[in-house]
């Protein structure tokens, strides 16, 4: 292990001593100066995670979240200088974190919050005009050779828990009726302009959107969606994507 790696390991692990070879220009004790620096780094990373996962923190409480985040930092140190990138695998960490086993839905709420961050920072690809999309779709004679290209921000999440309701309940200060977190929901996350939006969708719509993202023809995507949910409503799902500017292009192959 080289000197740089030793310094980084000591910086992110509170129990390790100050690395050898450090000195202070003003003669102060290097160990005490390093301890202050380490505390500042830990505090900044924990604050960054709290900013990225506000609902997750509210669900488990600030004290619990910050203690869990401290352990996460030791297990998964940053690999990017961009703080909004840090914590991309926090949901997986929470799922395997034994003290959080009594609230298993927290991991999926963290996944939803991460999708919102990814949607906000997704590449700014021009979207198709909604009216033009509708007109073009209405003129198609067949759906077998048609592919809809979705904006890079579009993502879905399947969950065994009420992730959309749990997230939405923390977006207002108004009192909400008691919700059942054990009722499974699926989510659609997209960015409409500069606003990241979250919608509750059914399993058919999830399958349809995922099929489009996999570049399947429109007809095949619809067939897969109907297999997933017989009540799948193509017009409703397409309307959601069109009205919220999630479609960038319609590709018609010969």
C-alpha positions, -999 to +999 in steps of 0.1 A: +000+000+000+015+033-011+015+065+010-015+079-009-036+048-002-025+048+035-036+084+038-070+078+021-077+047+043-069+066+075-090+095+064-121+074+059-116+051+089-120+068+123-102+041+142-070+043+123-041+064+136-027+095+118-005+084+089+032+086+093+051+114+076+026+142+082+038+175+097+023+209+104+038+241+092+030+260+124+043+233+146+009+220+158+004+183+165-002+166+131-025+140+147-049+166+161-049+185+128-055+153+108-084+144+132-101+177+124-096+172+087-110+137+089-141+149+108-147+176+082-145+150+054-168+126+071-193+154+079-192+166+043-199+131+029-227+124+054-243+158+046-241+150+009-259+117+014-285+134+036-291+160+008-294+132-018-317+110+003-339+134+024-370+111+025-348+081+034-334+101+063-369+111+075-381+075+074-353+063+097-345+095+117-315+118+114-295+101+142-299+066+126-293+079+091-260+096+100-247+066+119-256+044+090-240+068+065-208+068+086-205+031+082-214+033+045-186+058+040-161+034+054-173+005+032-178+026+000-154+055-002-159+081-029-145+074-064-156+106-080-151+143-072-188+149-079-207+148-046-241+142-064-226+109-078-217+097-043-241+071-027-253+055-059-252+021-042-266+033-008-299+014-014-280-019-017-261-011+015-294-004+033-309-036+021-281-056+037-279-033+068-292-055+097-304-026+119-327-015+091-343-049+087-375-037+104-382-011+077-374-030+045-391-005+023-365+021+031-340+006+006-365+010-023-373+045-013-336+052-015-336+036-050-364+060-060-345+090-047-314+079-066-335+076-098-346+112-092-310+124-089-300+105-121-330+120-140-321+155-129-285+151-141-293+131-173-280+144-206-302+172-220-315+156-252-341+175-272-376+161-269-402+157-297-431+181-298-461+163-282-485+173-309-461+161-336-458+128-318-495+123-317-500+132-353-472+109-364-486+080-344-521+085-358-507+082-393-489+049-388-504+019-406-485-006-385-467-007-352-444-036-360-416-014-375-419+016-352-397+024-323-401+051-297-369+066-284-373+078-248-353+106-231-323+093-211-339+105-179-367+080-181-365+051-156-388+028-138-388+010-104-407-020-093-412-024-056-430-047-031-437-016-011-456+017-015-425+036-025-444+063-045-469+070-017-441+070+009-420+095-011-451+117-019-461+118+017-429+136+026-433+162-001-459+183+018-463+196+053-500+188+052-512+159+073-518+128+053-540+098+059-522+067+072-508+047+043-500+011+040-462+007+031-467-030+024-488-024-007-465-028-037-461+000-062-442+007-094-427+041-102-419+061-133-393+088-129-386+114-156-375+150-160-400+174-177-380+205-184-361+212-152-387+194-130-382+158-120-415+141-118-426+108-101-456+088-111-472+056-099-477+032-128-489-004-132-467-034-140-478-033-177-467+002-181-433-007-165-428-035-189-439-013-219-414+015-209-386-009-202-392-026-236-390+008-253-357+015-235-345-018-248-353-006-284-381-031-290-407-023-317-438-006-304-460-036-313-437-060-294-435-037-264-473-036-263-475-074-264-450-078-235-470-052-215-502-071-220-485-103-209-474-086-178-508-070-170-539-078-190-554-045-180-526-025-196-538+006-212-516+016-242-533+050-247-529+060-210-493+050-209-484+066-242-503+097-231-483+099-199-450+097-219-461+122-245-477+148-222-446+148-200-422+152-229-405+118-224-402+109-261-373+122-282-379+105-315-401+081-335-381+058-356-399+040-385-378+012-400-385-002-435 
